[in-house]
Amino acid sequence: MRSYPTSTRTAHLLNLITDIEGVSIGHATDLKLGSGVTAIVFDEPATASAAILGGAPAGRDTALLDPSMTVEKVDAFVLSGGSAFGLDAAGGVQAGLREAGRGFQVGTVRVPIVPEAILFDLLNGGDKDWGLHSPYREMGYAAFKAAKKGEFPLGTVGAGTGATTATFKGGLGSASTASSAGHRVAAIVAVNALGSPTIGDGPHFWAAPFERDNEFGGLGMPEMMDHRLRLKGMMAPATTIGVVVTDAALTKAEAHRLSLGAHDGLARALLPAHLPLDGDTVFAASTGARAVADMGELMELCHLAGMVMARAIARGVYEATTLPYEGAQPAWRELYPDGR
């Protein structure tokens, strides 16, 4: 019987989702608007699914990700601010993909497959008076054109620009790891939660048990645990939206299971999670570069999906900076400039 260690080797390069070959990330950020868009673009169509566990989600082309639906692969994912207005962003990414000759073949035409999830950032103080049409389609196109491999910024950028939480400014985070068999698993997430990423009134992150290499401060856990309910608000919707990707060759049903594993990490990094006014959505994708030998390897991948999602959530908050207007929610780094 295969034995799996309780602590897998780090084996990461940049500790970002771009550690997985064939994945590019692009951001469009508008600080005046207080919002932005992040595009996750695959070199080749990736087998994909999703799990939506929040009570107030909004997305585009998410139904096709059900394992029972026909289309198995996607060209890109989009994470965006703007609430329902932000759903226009996928059209911009789709336009860029079509321009590049990408898409699902239907007769003589190609239709780029671009599922999207949005978060609610309309009440964060930014200037949302954009006129007749929202700017998100153009921002989606800009994010697609900016997509690249390698290093990319975290925090108040892209879909994390306008994100907030119950305690600190939210943001965009990412993390990666490798399985004992050498498969890579990584996450990217825009943290805009009704709940709290931190414990009590202090700086410690709920995700601390899973931290690697002091990636969000290395504070560990506090001496006393405070489980009291902390919420950003009682009526305004929120949403934490993310993507987990592996280079392991998965079926669509297995990718769905991977997205559920990532939700375990979301619930470990945010307290509470999956509320009636959260829209918590996690996409999952497989680039298919490496075969999976057995069920044990698949179960380890699901476990690691939760770990990287928890770490990415804490990094998104840790790396965030305060938006540049009066009354904006303070960032963790502003309140704890010395790291503790």
C-alpha positions as CSV (number, residue, x, y, z in Angstrom):
1,M,0.0,0.0,0.0
2,R,1.3,3.4,-0.9
3,S,2.3,5.6,2.1
4,Y,1.8,9.4,2.0
5,P,3.7,11.7,4.3
6,T,1.8,14.1,6.5
7,S,4.0,17.0,5.2
8,T,4.7,17.0,1.5
9,R,7.9,18.6,0.1
10,T,7.7,22.2,-0.8
11,A,9.3,21.9,-4.3
12,H,7.9,25.2,-5.4
13,L,9.6,27.7,-7.8
14,L,7.8,31.1,-7.3
15,N,5.0,29.8,-5.0
16,L,2.5,31.0,-7.6
17,I,0.0,29.3,-9.9
18,T,2.4,30.0,-12.8
19,D,4.7,27.3,-11.3
20,I,2.4,25.0,-13.3
21,E,3.6,24.9,-16.9
22,G,1.1,26.2,-19.4
23,V,-0.6,28.7,-17.1
24,S,-0.4,32.5,-17.6
25,I,-1.9,35.2,-15.4
26,G,-2.9,38.8,-16.4
27,H,-4.3,41.6,-14.3
28,A,-6.2,44.8,-15.1
29,T,-6.3,47.1,-12.1
30,D,-8.2,50.4,-11.7
31,L,-7.5,52.1,-8.3
32,K,-9.9,55.0,-9.0
33,L,-12.7,52.5,-9.8
34,G,-11.6,50.4,-6.8
35,S,-11.9,47.2,-8.8
36,G,-10.1,44.9,-11.3
37,V,-10.0,41.7,-13.3
38,T,-7.7,38.7,-13.3
39,A,-7.4,36.3,-16.3
40,I,-6.1,32.8,-15.9
41,V,-5.2,31.6,-19.4
42,F,-4.1,28.1,-20.5
43,D,-1.7,27.4,-23.3
44,E,-3.9,24.5,-24.3
45,P,-7.6,23.8,-23.3
46,A,-7.6,22.4,-19.8
47,T,-10.1,19.9,-18.4
48,A,-12.2,21.8,-15.9
49,S,-15.0,21.8,-13.3
50,A,-16.1,23.9,-10.4
51,A,-17.8,23.9,-7.0
52,I,-20.1,26.7,-5.9
53,L,-20.8,26.6,-2.2
54,G,-21.7,30.2,-1.3
55,G,-25.3,31.2,-1.0
56,A,-25.1,34.3,-3.3
57,P,-22.9,33.4,-6.3
58,A,-22.7,35.1,-9.7
59,G,-20.9,33.7,-12.7
60,R,-20.8,33.1,-16.4
61,D,-20.7,29.7,-18.1
62,T,-20.4,28.0,-14.8
63,A,-23.2,25.5,-15.5
64,L,-21.1,23.8,-18.3
65,L,-18.5,22.9,-15.7
66,D,-20.9,20.3,-14.1
67,P,-19.3,16.9,-14.7
68,S,-22.5,15.8,-16.5
69,M,-22.3,18.5,-19.1
70,T,-20.8,18.0,-22.6
71,V,-17.9,20.5,-22.9
72,E,-14.9,19.2,-20.9
73,K,-12.2,21.8,-21.4
74,V,-11.8,25.6,-21.0
75,D,-9.5,28.1,-22.6
76,A,-9.4,30.5,-19.6
77,F,-11.0,31.5,-16.3
78,V,-11.8,35.0,-15.3
79,L,-12.0,36.4,-11.7
80,S,-13.5,39.9,-11.5
81,G,-14.8,42.6,-9.3
82,G,-17.9,44.6,-10.2
83,S,-20.6,42.2,-9.0
84,A,-23.0,41.4,-11.9
85,F,-21.5,44.2,-13.9
86,G,-18.2,42.5,-13.8
87,L,-19.6,39.5,-15.8
88,D,-18.8,41.6,-18.9
89,A,-15.1,40.8,-18.3
90,A,-15.3,37.3,-19.7
91,G,-16.4,38.9,-23.0
92,G,-13.2,40.8,-23.1
93,V,-11.1,37.7,-22.5
94,Q,-13.2,35.8,-25.0
95,A,-12.5,38.5,-27.6
96,G,-8.8,38.2,-27.0
97,L,-8.9,34.4,-27.3
98,R,-10.9,34.6,-30.5
99,E,-8.4,37.1,-31.9
100,A,-5.7,34.5,-31.2
101,G,-7.7,31.8,-33.0
102,R,-8.6,29.9,-29.8
103,G,-11.9,28.2,-28.9
104,F,-14.1,25.1,-29.0
105,Q,-14.7,24.0,-32.6
106,V,-18.3,24.2,-33.7
107,G,-18.6,23.6,-37.4
108,T,-16.5,26.3,-39.1
109,V,-16.3,28.6,-36.1
110,R,-14.4,28.6,-32.8
111,V,-16.1,29.6,-29.5
112,P,-13.6,30.3,-26.6
113,I,-14.8,28.8,-23.4
114,V,-14.3,31.3,-20.6
115,P,-16.1,30.6,-17.3
116,E,-16.1,33.5,-14.8
117,A,-16.9,34.3,-11.2
118,I,-17.3,37.7,-9.8
119,L,-17.1,39.4,-6.3
120,F,-19.1,42.2,-4.8
121,D,-16.9,45.4,-4.4
122,L,-19.4,48.1,-5.3
123,L,-19.5,49.7,-1.8
124,N,-15.7,50.0,-1.1
125,G,-15.5,53.8,-1.8
126,G,-14.3,53.6,-5.4
127,D,-15.8,55.7,-8.2
128,K,-18.5,53.5,-9.8
129,D,-20.1,56.2,-11.9
130,W,-18.9,54.7,-15.2
131,G,-21.8,55.8,-17.4
132,L,-24.0,53.7,-19.6
133,H,-21.7,50.7,-20.0
134,S,-19.4,49.2,-17.4
135,P,-15.6,49.1,-18.1
136,Y,-15.3,45.4,-17.4
137,R,-15.3,44.1,-21.0
138,E,-12.3,46.4,-21.8
139,M,-10.6,45.4,-18.5
140,G,-11.1,41.7,-19.4
141,Y,-9.4,42.2,-22.7
142,A,-6.6,44.2,-21.1
143,A,-6.1,41.4,-18.5
144,F,-5.9,38.8,-21.3
145,K,-3.4,40.9,-23.2
146,A,-1.3,41.3,-20.1
147,A,-1.3,37.5,-19.3
148,K,2.2,36.1,-18.9
149,K,4.1,33.3,-17.3
150,G,6.3,33.6,-14.3
151,E,6.1,36.2,-11.5
152,F,3.0,38.4,-11.0
153,P,1.9,40.8,-8.2
154,L,-0.3,39.9,-5.3
155,G,-2.5,41.9,-3.0
156,T,-4.5,44.9,-4.2
157,V,-4.3,44.0,-7.9
158,G,-6.6,42.5,-10.5
159,A,-9.7,40.9,-9.0
160,G,-8.3,41.6,-5.6
161,T,-8.2,45.3,-6.1
162,G,-11.5,46.1,-4.3
163,A,-11.7,43.1,-2.1
164,T,-12.4,43.4,1.6
165,T,-13.0,41.1,4.6
166,A,-14.5,41.3,8.1
167,T,-11.2,42.5,9.6
168,F,-8.6,43.6,7.0
169,K,-8.4,44.7,3.3
170,G,-8.7,41.6,1.1
171,G,-6.7,40.9,-2.0
172,L,-5.4,38.5,-4.6
173,G,-3.3,35.6,-3.4
174,S,-1.6,32.5,-4.8
175,A,0.4,29.5,-3.6
176,S,1.8,26.3,-5.0
177,T,3.2,22.9,-3.9
178,A,4.1,19.5,-5.2
179,S,2.8,16.0,-4.3
180,S,4.9,13.1,-3.2
181,A,4.6,11.8,-6.7
182,G,5.8,15.1,-8.2
183,H,2.5,16.5,-9.4
184,R,2.1,20.3,-9.0
185,V,-1.0,21.8,-7.4
186,A,-1.5,25.6,-7.1
187,A,-4.2,28.1,-6.4
188,I,-5.1,31.7,-7.1
189,V,-7.8,33.5,-5.2
190,A,-9.5,36.9,-4.7
191,V,-10.3,37.2,-1.0
192,N,-13.5,39.2,-0.5
193,A,-15.1,37.5,2.4
194,L,-18.0,38.2,4.8
195,G,-16.0,36.4,7.4
196,S,-12.5,36.9,8.8
197,P,-9.1,35.6,7.6
198,T,-7.6,36.4,11.1
199,I,-8.1,35.2,14.6
200,G,-9.9,37.6,17.0
201,D,-8.6,41.2,17.0
202,G,-5.0,40.3,16.3
203,P,-2.7,39.7,13.3
204,H,-2.7,35.8,13.3
205,F,-4.1,34.0,10.3
206,W,-6.5,31.1,10.5
207,A,-4.4,29.5,7.8
208,A,-1.2,29.6,10.0
209,P,-0.9,25.8,10.4
210,F,-0.4,25.4,6.7
211,E,2.1,28.2,6.1
212,R,5.3,27.6,4.2
213,D,8.5,29.6,4.4
214,N,6.9,32.6,6.3
215,E,4.9,33.4,3.2
216,F,2.4,35.4,5.3
217,G,4.5,36.6,8.2
218,G,5.3,33.4,10.1
219,L,3.4,34.4,13.2
220,G,2.0,31.0,13.9
221,M,-1.1,30.7,16.2
222,P,-2.0,33.0,19.1
223,E,-1.9,31.9,22.7
224,M,-5.7,32.2,23.0
225,M,-8.2,31.3,20.3
226,D,-11.1,33.7,19.7
227,H,-14.0,32.0,17.7
228,R,-16.5,34.8,18.0
229,L,-18.4,35.7,14.9
230,R,-17.0,38.6,12.9
231,L,-18.7,39.7,9.7
232,K,-18.1,42.5,7.2
233,G,-21.8,43.3,7.2
234,M,-25.2,41.8,7.5
235,M,-26.8,42.7,4.2
236,A,-24.1,43.4,1.6
237,P,-23.0,40.3,-0.4
238,A,-19.4,39.2,-0.5
239,T,-17.6,36.4,-2.3
240,T,-14.2,34.6,-2.3
241,I,-13.5,33.3,-5.8
242,G,-10.5,31.2,-6.9
243,V,-9.0,28.6,-9.1
244,V,-7.0,25.5,-8.3
245,V,-4.9,24.0,-11.1
246,T,-2.8,20.8,-11.3
247,D,-0.6,19.3,-14.0
248,A,-2.0,15.9,-13.1
249,A,-4.2,14.3,-15.8
250,L,-7.7,14.4,-14.3
251,T,-11.2,13.6,-15.7
252,K,-13.8,16.3,-15.4
253,A,-15.4,14.5,-12.5
254,E,-12.0,14.3,-10.8
255,A,-11.5,18.0,-11.4
256,H,-14.8,18.6,-9.7
257,R,-13.5,16.7,-6.7
258,L,-10.4,18.8,-6.7
259,S,-12.5,22.0,-6.5
260,L,-14.3,20.6,-3.4
261,G,-10.9,19.8,-1.8
262,A,-10.0,23.5,-2.4
263,H,-13.2,24.6,-0.6
264,D,-11.9,22.7,2.4
265,G,-8.9,25.1,2.4
266,L,-11.3,28.1,2.0
267,A,-13.2,27.0,5.1
268,R,-9.9,26.6,7.1
269,A,-8.6,30.1,6.1
270,L,-11.9,32.1,6.6
271,L,-14.2,32.0,9.6
272,P,-17.1,31.7,8.8
273,A,-17.2,30.7,5.1
274,H,-20.0,29.6,2.7
275,L,-22.5,32.0,4.2
276,P,-25.9,32.9,2.7
277,L,-24.5,36.1,1.3
278,D,-21.1,34.7,0.2
279,G,-20.8,33.5,-3.3
280,D,-17.8,31.3,-2.7
281,T,-16.8,29.7,-6.0
282,V,-13.7,27.6,-6.8
283,F,-12.8,26.5,-10.3
284,A,-10.5,23.6,-10.9
285,A,-8.5,22.6,-14.0
286,S,-6.1,20.0,-15.1
287,T,-3.4,20.6,-17.7
288,G,-3.0,16.9,-18.1
289,A,0.8,16.9,-18.3
290,R,1.4,14.1,-15.8
291,A,-0.4,10.8,-15.4
292,V,-2.1,9.8,-12.1
293,A,-1.1,6.3,-11.1
294,D,-3.9,5.4,-8.6
295,M,-6.6,6.7,-6.3
296,G,-4.1,7.4,-3.6
297,E,-2.4,10.0,-5.7
298,L,-5.8,11.6,-6.5
299,M,-6.7,11.8,-2.8
300,E,-3.4,13.5,-2.1
301,L,-4.1,16.1,-4.8
302,C,-7.4,16.9,-3.2
303,H,-5.7,17.3,0.1
304,L,-3.1,19.6,-1.3
305,A,-5.8,21.6,-3.1
306,G,-7.1,22.6,0.3
307,M,-3.6,23.4,1.6
308,V,-2.7,25.7,-1.3
309,M,-6.1,27.5,-1.2
310,A,-5.8,28.2,2.5
311,R,-2.3,29.6,2.0
312,A,-3.3,31.6,-1.0
313,I,-6.1,33.3,0.9
314,A,-3.8,34.3,3.7
315,R,-1.2,35.6,1.2
316,G,-3.9,37.7,-0.5
317,V,-4.7,39.5,2.7
318,Y,-1.0,39.7,3.9
319,E,0.1,41.3,0.6
320,A,-2.8,43.8,0.2
321,T,-2.4,47.5,0.5
322,T,-5.1,50.0,1.5
323,L,-7.1,51.7,-1.3
324,P,-6.2,55.4,-1.8
325,Y,-9.4,57.0,-0.5
326,E,-10.8,58.2,2.8
327,G,-12.5,55.6,4.9
328,A,-11.0,52.6,3.0
329,Q,-10.6,49.5,5.0
330,P,-7.0,49.3,6.4
331,A,-4.7,46.6,5.2
332,W,-3.0,44.1,7.4
333,R,0.4,45.6,6.6
334,E,-0.7,49.1,7.5
335,L,-1.8,48.0,11.0
336,Y,1.2,45.6,11.5
337,P,4.0,47.3,9.6
338,D,6.6,45.3,11.6
339,G,4.9,42.1,10.8
340,R,3.4,41.5,14.2
